[in-house]
Amino acid sequence: MKSMNISFSQIVIITAVLILSCKDSISVYNPDYESSRPQPAISSISPANGYLAGVDSVIISGTNFATQSDSLTVNFGGSPGVVLSASKTELVVRPGTTWGDDLDVRVSVRGAEFFSDAFQYDLFQPFGVYPGLTVDDAPTSPVAIDGQNNIYSIITTNNVTRYRRISPDGTVTTDTVRAPGDGAPTNVTMRFEAYSDIEVGPGGILLMSQQNIRAIFQKTFGDGLRETVWVASSAASFKIRDMVFDNNGFLWVVGFDSDNIHRFNAASPGGSETIFPFAGQLSSVAFHSATNELFVGGSIDGSQEIWKFTIDGSGNIGAGELYFDFGSNYNGTVSSMVLASNGELLITTGPEVSGVEKPNIVRVFPNGNHQELYPGMLKPGAYSITWRDDRYAVVAIQGDETSINFLDMYDRTRSGIFGF
């Protein structure tokens, strides 16, 4: 093998030639390069006081954006947003899924050398375990809410099943009435450790329905005593699934094997019953106070459907009309329903079912449009939903993550953005 002896001066000459050659041909470095686009800049994000992570959209205003969505990226504290529409001065973007205070938001534009300077913005957690509870607190029953935003349910914690009340600040209070089968005397043993519905009735009493029984039971939370019968339906085969109060204090009740909608006068225990014929295996009922309308859902005419009825001045309902054919659009069942003040209907689709893909909550707009609520941000298996009197709903989950959760329905009613 021959060796090559190259002097230092020869190396300098070769290097200089190579540099000159690169400058004249294919050099990557160009000291005269100028970006084809100016640096983008964010001037504001609406709403100004923050939004929900991973939900719907925010409006980003600024300069030097692009008109094509695929020419932009928007980053929220390390989590990418989804650009829904774009102009050079305004972007509509679904936020990233990370939540927190003062997240750095940056916009990049293809062709611009630099990202925008960081704009700090708050994103809130849209869904999570209810304050005061943990993932180990498993509800056996839906949730009721009183006028002070206390929630009530039957919850199993460390293998102990009890009625529990959770205040808005997360304080948990336990009723001492025992679960069935623990050897306690009958008068301090609850009849069932699971109910199909719980409502707060007159005077703050809890009213419970059991899905295989025609009776409604009552209990005063904190008395440590067994439930008593509040009223029993005259329909012997009736199996009560769901209940709701209207503006006049009537309790509307639906269930299986009766082909009726039932109404009870809630002024006192054992209130009179009125029956309105309607064929269907009904699993859910909801009331919209602004329009005095009643909604029922379940297996109707061979599909999962929701029907709407107007309640007249005497508290009666007529024939009703089909409001939404759930089964033609989604898997799952109409498990529970609640209405927002603007008439939007939220529907939970029931406990998790192995091998079945379904949305957790469906929202139906008054104009008939519908969509999954907060896709990708909710736990699967939502089977119960009810409102507090503020921006929060409460959702019970049954499945791999059985739990009681808050659902943040942040007020985002502003131009160009839909919401509650």
PEUR-V665249 format. One record per helix or strand. SS is the DSSP state (2 for helix, 1 for strand). FROM is the first residue (numbers start at 1). TO is the last residue. Records with the same first field share a line. If there is no record, write none. Layout:
# PEUR-V665249
SS = FROM-TO + FROM-TO
This chain:
# PEUR-V665249
2 = 8-24 + 69-71 + 186-188 + 202-204 + 326-328
1 = 37-37 + 41-46 + 51-52 + 58-63 + 72-76 + 79-80 + 82-86 + 90-94 + 100-109 + 112-112 + 119-124 + 127-129 + 138-139 + 144-145 + 151-157 + 160-166 + 172-174 + 178-178 + 189-189 + 197-200 + 206-209 + 215-219 + 228-232 + 239-245 + 250-256 + 260-265 + 273-277 + 281-288 + 293-300 + 303-311 + 317-317 + 321-325 + 336-339 + 345-348 + 361-364 + 370-372 + 382-387 + 392-397 + 403-408 + 414-414 + 417-417
